[in-house]
Amino acid sequence: MRIHLGVGTIAIAAGIAFRIASYEWLALVIVIFFVFILEILNTAIETLVDLYTEDYHHLAKVAKDTAAGAVMVAAIMSVCVGLIIFLPKIVNWFF
């Protein structure tokens, strides 16, 4: 969660620095909060699984791994959105 918070803060700072358009802000805010929401749900699922059983169970592992995978997919999607928004601006800034 701390890593996502740090990267989200950097993305917001970059948005301010590059003066991105309102529709780009909308996309950026949506993906940042989507990752946070899934991170919270992942924590809730892992806590519930741990509350239910302390023993190793294959299905408990599947539940935890699936929830973590959802966070990873959302993070990859947010990186893609960030590249779509910021890559042209970075290229224009250098050239």
N, CA, C and O atoms as CSV, one atom per row, in Angstrom:
chain,resi,resn,atom,element,x,y,z
A,1,MET,N,N,0.823,-1.189,0.000
A,1,MET,CA,C,0.000,0.000,0.000
A,1,MET,C,C,0.872,1.259,0.000
A,1,MET,O,O,0.550,2.245,-0.663
A,2,ARG,N,N,1.982,1.216,0.753
A,2,ARG,CA,C,2.869,2.384,0.787
A,2,ARG,C,C,3.481,2.668,-0.575
A,2,ARG,O,O,3.633,3.823,-0.972
A,3,ILE,N,N,3.828,1.611,-1.280
A,3,ILE,CA,C,4.404,1.785,-2.624
A,3,ILE,C,C,3.373,2.418,-3.552
A,3,ILE,O,O,3.691,3.331,-4.314
A,4,HIS,N,N,2.138,1.930,-3.484
A,4,HIS,CA,C,1.080,2.485,-4.337
A,4,HIS,C,C,0.816,3.949,-3.980
A,4,HIS,O,O,0.587,4.775,-4.863
A,5,LEU,N,N,0.849,4.262,-2.701
A,5,LEU,CA,C,0.657,5.646,-2.264
A,5,LEU,C,C,1.781,6.539,-2.789
A,5,LEU,O,O,1.534,7.653,-3.251
A,6,GLY,N,N,3.010,6.046,-2.716
A,6,GLY,CA,C,4.147,6.816,-3.222
A,6,GLY,C,C,4.076,7.042,-4.715
A,6,GLY,O,O,4.306,8.155,-5.189
A,7,VAL,N,N,3.762,6.005,-5.457
A,7,VAL,CA,C,3.667,6.130,-6.919
A,7,VAL,C,C,2.492,7.027,-7.295
A,7,VAL,O,O,2.596,7.827,-8.225
A,8,GLY,N,N,1.378,6.901,-6.579
A,8,GLY,CA,C,0.235,7.774,-6.834
A,8,GLY,C,C,0.569,9.235,-6.591
A,8,GLY,O,O,0.156,10.109,-7.353
A,9,THR,N,N,1.318,9.498,-5.527
A,9,THR,CA,C,1.749,10.866,-5.226
A,9,THR,C,C,2.666,11.406,-6.315
A,9,THR,O,O,2.554,12.570,-6.701
A,10,ILE,N,N,3.569,10.570,-6.811
A,10,ILE,CA,C,4.453,10.984,-7.909
A,10,ILE,C,C,3.642,11.276,-9.162
A,10,ILE,O,O,3.922,12.240,-9.875
A,11,ALA,N,N,2.634,10.442,-9.436
A,11,ALA,CA,C,1.792,10.657,-10.620
A,11,ALA,C,C,1.018,11.968,-10.501
A,11,ALA,O,O,0.878,12.695,-11.484
A,12,ILE,N,N,0.518,12.271,-9.313
A,12,ILE,CA,C,-0.204,13.536,-9.119
A,12,ILE,C,C,0.745,14.716,-9.282
A,12,ILE,O,O,0.387,15.719,-9.900
A,13,ALA,N,N,1.942,14.604,-8.738
A,13,ALA,CA,C,2.938,15.673,-8.896
A,13,ALA,C,C,3.302,15.862,-10.369
A,13,ALA,O,O,3.455,16.991,-10.835
A,14,ALA,N,N,3.438,14.756,-11.096
A,14,ALA,CA,C,3.736,14.854,-12.535
A,14,ALA,C,C,2.573,15.493,-13.280
A,14,ALA,O,O,2.786,16.272,-14.209
A,15,GLY,N,N,1.344,15.171,-12.880
A,15,GLY,CA,C,0.181,15.790,-13.504
A,15,GLY,C,C,0.162,17.292,-13.311
A,15,GLY,O,O,-0.179,18.046,-14.223
A,16,ILE,N,N,0.536,17.721,-12.105
A,16,ILE,CA,C,0.622,19.157,-11.844
A,16,ILE,C,C,1.748,19.782,-12.657
A,16,ILE,O,O,1.567,20.842,-13.257
A,17,ALA,N,N,2.905,19.136,-12.679
A,17,ALA,CA,C,4.067,19.673,-13.395
A,17,ALA,C,C,3.820,19.769,-14.895
A,17,ALA,O,O,4.226,20.743,-15.529
A,18,PHE,N,N,3.157,18.766,-15.468
A,18,PHE,CA,C,2.922,18.765,-16.912
A,18,PHE,C,C,1.598,19.427,-17.298
A,18,PHE,O,O,1.261,19.511,-18.479
A,19,ARG,N,N,0.856,19.893,-16.298
A,19,ARG,CA,C,-0.429,20.568,-16.538
A,19,ARG,C,C,-1.334,19.737,-17.451
A,19,ARG,O,O,-1.745,20.188,-18.520
A,20,ILE,N,N,-1.632,18.528,-17.010
A,20,ILE,CA,C,-2.443,17.632,-17.832
A,20,ILE,C,C,-3.879,18.136,-17.904
A,20,ILE,O,O,-4.338,18.878,-17.035
A,21,ALA,N,N,-4.572,17.723,-18.945
A,21,ALA,CA,C,-5.947,18.153,-19.200
A,21,ALA,C,C,-6.905,17.511,-18.199
A,21,ALA,O,O,-6.550,16.558,-17.506
A,22,SER,N,N,-8.110,18.042,-18.134
A,22,SER,CA,C,-9.089,17.553,-17.157
A,22,SER,C,C,-9.466,16.094,-17.409
A,22,SER,O,O,-9.655,15.344,-16.452
A,23,TYR,N,N,-9.580,15.671,-18.669
A,23,TYR,CA,C,-9.899,14.273,-18.951
A,23,TYR,C,C,-8.747,13.357,-18.559
A,23,TYR,O,O,-8.972,12.203,-18.192
A,24,GLU,N,N,-7.510,13.859,-18.633
A,24,GLU,CA,C,-6.363,13.071,-18.186
A,24,GLU,C,C,-6.351,12.960,-16.660
A,24,GLU,O,O,-6.000,11.915,-16.113
A,25,TRP,N,N,-6.738,14.045,-15.975
A,25,TRP,CA,C,-6.868,13.990,-14.521
A,25,TRP,C,C,-7.902,12.951,-14.121
A,25,TRP,O,O,-7.705,12.189,-13.174
A,26,LEU,N,N,-9.007,12.932,-14.856
A,26,LEU,CA,C,-10.069,11.977,-14.551
A,26,LEU,C,C,-9.552,10.544,-14.639
A,26,LEU,O,O,-9.775,9.741,-13.733
A,27,ALA,N,N,-8.865,10.230,-15.726
A,27,ALA,CA,C,-8.311,8.882,-15.895
A,27,ALA,C,C,-7.290,8.571,-14.809
A,27,ALA,O,O,-7.280,7.470,-14.258
A,28,LEU,N,N,-6.438,9.534,-14.503
A,28,LEU,CA,C,-5.395,9.335,-13.501
A,28,LEU,C,C,-5.992,9.079,-12.114
A,28,LEU,O,O,-5.574,8.155,-11.415
A,29,VAL,N,N,-6.955,9.889,-11.724
A,29,VAL,CA,C,-7.579,9.729,-10.408
A,29,VAL,C,C,-8.328,8.402,-10.323
A,29,VAL,O,O,-8.276,7.725,-9.296
A,30,ILE,N,N,-9.021,8.029,-11.393
A,30,ILE,CA,C,-9.764,6.763,-11.387
A,30,ILE,C,C,-8.828,5.582,-11.176
A,30,ILE,O,O,-9.101,4.728,-10.333
A,31,VAL,N,N,-7.722,5.515,-11.928
A,31,VAL,CA,C,-6.836,4.354,-11.777
A,31,VAL,C,C,-6.113,4.356,-10.434
A,31,VAL,O,O,-5.870,3.291,-9.865
A,32,ILE,N,N,-5.765,5.536,-9.919
A,32,ILE,CA,C,-5.112,5.593,-8.606
A,32,ILE,C,C,-6.049,5.054,-7.537
A,32,ILE,O,O,-5.653,4.217,-6.725
A,33,PHE,N,N,-7.289,5.527,-7.532
A,33,PHE,CA,C,-8.228,5.079,-6.508
A,33,PHE,C,C,-8.662,3.633,-6.726
A,33,PHE,O,O,-8.964,2.930,-5.762
A,34,PHE,N,N,-8.697,3.181,-7.974
A,34,PHE,CA,C,-9.028,1.783,-8.248
A,34,PHE,C,C,-7.987,0.856,-7.629
A,34,PHE,O,O,-8.336,-0.177,-7.057
A,35,VAL,N,N,-6.722,1.215,-7.740
A,35,VAL,CA,C,-5.659,0.415,-7.122
A,35,VAL,C,C,-5.805,0.433,-5.601
A,35,VAL,O,O,-5.660,-0.605,-4.956
A,36,PHE,N,N,-6.094,1.613,-5.015
A,36,PHE,CA,C,-6.292,1.691,-3.569
A,36,PHE,C,C,-7.468,0.842,-3.112
A,36,PHE,O,O,-7.375,0.140,-2.105
A,37,ILE,N,N,-8.573,0.902,-3.846
A,37,ILE,CA,C,-9.762,0.115,-3.491
A,37,ILE,C,C,-9.442,-1.375,-3.519
A,37,ILE,O,O,-9.805,-2.104,-2.596
A,38,LEU,N,N,-8.768,-1.829,-4.565
A,38,LEU,CA,C,-8.427,-3.249,-4.649
A,38,LEU,C,C,-7.410,-3.648,-3.582
A,38,LEU,O,O,-7.444,-4.774,-3.085
A,39,GLU,N,N,-6.523,-2.752,-3.235
A,39,GLU,CA,C,-5.564,-3.045,-2.159
A,39,GLU,C,C,-6.299,-3.231,-0.825
A,39,GLU,O,O,-5.949,-4.114,-0.042
A,40,ILE,N,N,-7.301,-2.412,-0.573
A,40,ILE,CA,C,-8.096,-2.538,0.652
A,40,ILE,C,C,-8.886,-3.848,0.632
A,40,ILE,O,O,-8.943,-4.555,1.638
A,41,LEU,N,N,-9.496,-4.172,-0.515
A,41,LEU,CA,C,-10.225,-5.440,-0.617
A,41,LEU,C,C,-9.296,-6.635,-0.457
A,41,LEU,O,O,-9.676,-7.635,0.153
A,42,ASN,N,N,-8.092,-6.546,-0.994
A,42,ASN,CA,C,-7.108,-7.609,-0.834
A,42,ASN,C,C,-6.786,-7.821,0.645
A,42,ASN,O,O,-6.720,-8.957,1.115
A,43,THR,N,N,-6.588,-6.729,1.370
A,43,THR,CA,C,-6.313,-6.830,2.800
A,43,THR,C,C,-7.488,-7.457,3.534
A,43,THR,O,O,-7.296,-8.280,4.429
A,44,ALA,N,N,-8.705,-7.072,3.161
A,44,ALA,CA,C,-9.893,-7.632,3.812
A,44,ALA,C,C,-10.003,-9.128,3.551
A,44,ALA,O,O,-10.313,-9.894,4.464
A,45,ILE,N,N,-9.755,-9.549,2.323
A,45,ILE,CA,C,-9.836,-10.979,1.985
A,45,ILE,C,C,-8.764,-11.763,2.732
A,45,ILE,O,O,-9.045,-12.827,3.283
A,46,GLU,N,N,-7.548,-11.249,2.754
A,46,GLU,CA,C,-6.474,-11.949,3.468
A,46,GLU,C,C,-6.765,-12.031,4.967
A,46,GLU,O,O,-6.482,-13.049,5.598
A,47,THR,N,N,-7.321,-10.981,5.530
A,47,THR,CA,C,-7.663,-10.985,6.955
A,47,THR,C,C,-8.770,-11.987,7.244
A,47,THR,O,O,-8.706,-12.711,8.237
A,48,LEU,N,N,-9.781,-12.036,6.389
A,48,LEU,CA,C,-10.872,-12.996,6.583
A,48,LEU,C,C,-10.377,-14.437,6.468
A,48,LEU,O,O,-10.785,-15.297,7.249
A,49,VAL,N,N,-9.512,-14.700,5.510
A,49,VAL,CA,C,-8.967,-16.047,5.358
A,49,VAL,C,C,-8.148,-16.418,6.595
A,49,VAL,O,O,-8.255,-17.536,7.099
A,50,ASP,N,N,-7.336,-15.489,7.079
A,50,ASP,CA,C,-6.536,-15.753,8.278
A,50,ASP,C,C,-7.428,-15.936,9.510
A,50,ASP,O,O,-7.109,-16.728,10.397
A,51,LEU,N,N,-8.537,-15.211,9.564
A,51,LEU,CA,C,-9.465,-15.350,10.674
A,51,LEU,C,C,-10.142,-16.718,10.655
A,51,LEU,O,O,-10.389,-17.319,11.700
A,52,TYR,N,N,-10.434,-17.192,9.463
A,52,TYR,CA,C,-11.140,-18.464,9.319
A,52,TYR,C,C,-10.257,-19.656,9.682
A,52,TYR,O,O,-10.700,-20.573,10.373
A,53,THR,N,N,-9.019,-19.641,9.219
A,53,THR,CA,C,-8.148,-20.785,9.468
A,53,THR,C,C,-6.702,-20.336,9.624
A,53,THR,O,O,-6.227,-19.449,8.914
A,54,GLU,N,N,-6.021,-20.963,10.559
A,54,GLU,CA,C,-4.593,-20.743,10.709
A,54,GLU,C,C,-3.798,-21.847,10.021
A,54,GLU,O,O,-2.592,-21.719,9.809
A,55,ASP,N,N,-4.484,-22.928,9.679
A,55,ASP,CA,C,-3.846,-24.045,8.998
A,55,ASP,C,C,-3.714,-23.737,7.508
A,55,ASP,O,O,-4.467,-22.937,6.952
A,56,TYR,N,N,-2.727,-24.398,6.870
A,56,TYR,CA,C,-2.586,-24.248,5.427
A,56,TYR,C,C,-3.748,-24.955,4.739
A,56,TYR,O,O,-4.081,-26.096,5.058
A,57,HIS,N,N,-4.345,-24.261,3.804
A,57,HIS,CA,C,-5.391,-24.860,2.987
A,57,HIS,C,C,-5.222,-24.326,1.573
A,57,HIS,O,O,-5.027,-23.129,1.364
A,58,HIS,N,N,-5.300,-25.231,0.609
A,58,HIS,CA,C,-5.094,-24.851,-0.790
A,58,HIS,C,C,-6.063,-23.749,-1.227
A,58,HIS,O,O,-5.659,-22.816,-1.921
A,59,LEU,N,N,-7.319,-23.844,-0.835
A,59,LEU,CA,C,-8.300,-22.836,-1.252
A,59,LEU,C,C,-8.044,-21.479,-0.592
A,59,LEU,O,O,-8.339,-20.437,-1.178
A,60,ALA,N,N,-7.499,-21.491,0.618
A,60,ALA,CA,C,-7.126,-20.226,1.259
A,60,ALA,C,C,-6.013,-19.546,0.459
A,60,ALA,O,O,-6.028,-18.329,0.271
A,61,LYS,N,N,-5.058,-20.336,-0.005
A,61,LYS,CA,C,-3.977,-19.800,-0.836
A,61,LYS,C,C,-4.527,-19.244,-2.144
A,61,LYS,O,O,-4.105,-18.178,-2.592
A,62,VAL,N,N,-5.456,-19.954,-2.753
A,62,VAL,CA,C,-6.054,-19.492,-4.004
A,62,VAL,C,C,-6.772,-18.158,-3.787
A,62,VAL,O,O,-6.642,-17.250,-4.608
A,63,ALA,N,N,-7.524,-18.028,-2.694
A,63,ALA,CA,C,-8.243,-16.788,-2.404
A,63,ALA,C,C,-7.269,-15.623,-2.224
A,63,ALA,O,O,-7.481,-14.540,-2.768
A,64,LYS,N,N,-6.210,-15.852,-1.466
A,64,LYS,CA,C,-5.223,-14.795,-1.235
A,64,LYS,C,C,-4.488,-14.424,-2.523
A,64,LYS,O,O,-4.301,-13.243,-2.815
A,65,ASP,N,N,-4.076,-15.424,-3.286
A,65,ASP,CA,C,-3.353,-15.170,-4.531
A,65,ASP,C,C,-4.227,-14.459,-5.563
A,65,ASP,O,O,-3.748,-13.592,-6.293
A,66,THR,N,N,-5.501,-14.825,-5.622
A,66,THR,CA,C,-6.412,-14.187,-6.570
A,66,THR,C,C,-6.623,-12.719,-6.217
A,66,THR,O,O,-6.616,-11.860,-7.099
A,67,ALA,N,N,-6.809,-12.429,-4.941
A,67,ALA,CA,C,-6.981,-11.045,-4.507
A,67,ALA,C,C,-5.720,-10.223,-4.797
A,67,ALA,O,O,-5.809,-9.082,-5.251
A,68,ALA,N,N,-4.557,-10.802,-4.534
A,68,ALA,CA,C,-3.304,-10.109,-4.827
A,68,ALA,C,C,-3.123,-9.923,-6.333
A,68,ALA,O,O,-2.596,-8.904,-6.780
A,69,GLY,N,N,-3.563,-10.912,-7.109
A,69,GLY,CA,C,-3.487,-10.802,-8.565
A,69,GLY,C,C,-4.350,-9.672,-9.098
A,69,GLY,O,O,-3.975,-9.005,-10.062
A,70,ALA,N,N,-5.502,-9.452,-8.480
A,70,ALA,CA,C,-6.369,-8.347,-8.906
A,70,ALA,C,C,-5.674,-7.009,-8.682
A,70,ALA,O,O,-5.781,-6.106,-9.511
A,71,VAL,N,N,-4.968,-6.880,-7.572
A,71,VAL,CA,C,-4.214,-5.656,-7.303
A,71,VAL,C,C,-3.112,-5.480,-8.347
A,71,VAL,O,O,-2.882,-4.373,-8.835
A,72,MET,N,N,-2.436,-6.573,-8.686
A,72,MET,CA,C,-1.357,-6.495,-9.670
A,72,MET,C,C,-1.886,-6.075,-11.043
A,72,MET,O,O,-1.273,-5.250,-11.720
A,73,VAL,N,N,-3.019,-6.639,-11.449
A,73,VAL,CA,C,-3.610,-6.273,-12.744
A,73,VAL,C,C,-3.991,-4.798,-12.751
A,73,VAL,O,O,-3.756,-4.103,-13.739
A,74,ALA,N,N,-4.576,-4.313,-11.656
A,74,ALA,CA,C,-4.939,-2.903,-11.565
A,74,ALA,C,C,-3.697,-2.010,-11.608
A,74,ALA,O,O,-3.715,-0.944,-12.224
A,75,ALA,N,N,-2.629,-2.444,-10.958
A,75,ALA,CA,C,-1.386,-1.669,-10.970
A,75,ALA,C,C,-0.790,-1.618,-12.378
A,75,ALA,O,O,-0.298,-0.575,-12.808
A,76,ILE,N,N,-0.834,-2.733,-13.087
A,76,ILE,CA,C,-0.337,-2.753,-14.470
A,76,ILE,C,C,-1.182,-1.838,-15.344
A,76,ILE,O,O,-0.653,-1.105,-16.179
A,77,MET,N,N,-2.507,-1.883,-15.147
A,77,MET,CA,C,-3.394,-1.003,-15.906
A,77,MET,C,C,-3.076,0.462,-15.616
A,77,MET,O,O,-3.077,1.290,-16.527
A,78,SER,N,N,-2.803,0.785,-14.345
A,78,SER,CA,C,-2.506,2.172,-14.005
A,78,SER,C,C,-1.186,2.630,-14.615
A,78,SER,O,O,-1.048,3.792,-14.997
A,79,VAL,N,N,-0.220,1.726,-14.709
A,79,VAL,CA,C,1.042,2.061,-15.379
A,79,VAL,C,C,0.783,2.345,-16.857
A,79,VAL,O,O,1.341,3.290,-17.415
A,80,CYS,N,N,-0.046,1.543,-17.483
A,80,CYS,CA,C,-0.394,1.769,-18.895
A,80,CYS,C,C,-1.066,3.122,-19.095
A,80,CYS,O,O,-0.730,3.855,-20.025
A,81,VAL,N,N,-2.013,3.452,-18.225
A,81,VAL,CA,C,-2.682,4.758,-18.309
A,81,VAL,C,C,-1.662,5.877,-18.095
A,81,VAL,O,O,-1.676,6.880,-18.808
A,82,GLY,N,N,-0.783,5.703,-17.117
A,82,GLY,CA,C,0.255,6.699,-16.876
A,82,GLY,C,C,1.168,6.890,-18.077
A,82,GLY,O,O,1.536,8.017,-18.407
A,83,LEU,N,N,1.532,5.802,-18.725
A,83,LEU,CA,C,2.376,5.912,-19.925
A,83,LEU,C,C,1.642,6.628,-21.055
A,83,LEU,O,O,2.232,7.450,-21.756
A,84,ILE,N,N,0.366,6.321,-21.233
A,84,ILE,CA,C,-0.428,6.979,-22.277
A,84,ILE,C,C,-0.507,8.484,-22.015
A,84,ILE,O,O,-0.435,9.283,-22.948
A,85,ILE,N,N,-0.655,8.864,-20.755
A,85,ILE,CA,C,-0.775,10.281,-20.421
A,85,ILE,C,C,0.573,10.984,-20.461
A,85,ILE,O,O,0.699,12.048,-21.068
A,86,PHE,N,N,1.586,10.398,-19.818
A,86,PHE,CA,C,2.831,11.117,-19.586
A,86,PHE,C,C,3.920,10.900,-20.629
A,86,PHE,O,O,4.760,11.781,-20.814
A,87,LEU,N,N,3.939,9.775,-21.308
A,87,LEU,CA,C,5.029,9.513,-22.258
A,87,LEU,C,C,5.110,10.567,-23.364
A,87,LEU,O,O,6.207,11.055,-23.636
A,88,PRO,N,N,3.997,10.946,-24.018
A,88,PRO,CA,C,4.111,12.001,-25.039
A,88,PRO,C,C,4.600,13.328,-24.455
A,88,PRO,O,O,5.343,14.055,-25.114
A,89,LYS,N,N,4.195,13.644,-23.245
A,89,LYS,CA,C,4.618,14.902,-22.618
A,89,LYS,C,C,6.105,14.873,-22.271
A,89,LYS,O,O,6.799,15.879,-22.414
A,90,ILE,N,N,6.591,13.721,-21.816
A,90,ILE,CA,C,8.014,13.593,-21.501
A,90,ILE,C,C,8.850,13.677,-22.780
A,90,ILE,O,O,9.888,14.339,-22.805
A,91,VAL,N,N,8.391,13.001,-23.845
A,91,VAL,CA,C,9.108,13.051,-25.115
A,91,VAL,C,C,9.150,14.483,-25.652
A,91,VAL,O,O,10.198,14.943,-26.106
A,92,ASN,N,N,8.011,15.193,-25.603
A,92,ASN,CA,C,7.975,16.572,-26.067
A,92,ASN,C,C,8.847,17.478,-25.221
A,92,ASN,O,O,9.400,18.453,-25.728
A,93,TRP,N,N,8.976,17.173,-23.949
A,93,TRP,CA,C,9.780,17.986,-23.052
A,93,TRP,C,C,11.266,17.893,-23.397
A,93,TRP,O,O,12.000,18.877,-23.313
A,94,PHE,N,N,11.701,16.667,-23.794
A,94,PHE,CA,C,13.101,16.461,-24.131
A,94,PHE,C,C,13.456,16.896,-25.546
A,94,PHE,O,O,14.593,17.281,-25.820
A,95,PHE,N,N,12.474,16.833,-26.445
A,95,PHE,CA,C,12.790,17.119,-27.865
A,95,PHE,C,C,12.056,18.317,-28.306
A,95,PHE,O,O,12.180,18.727,-29.461
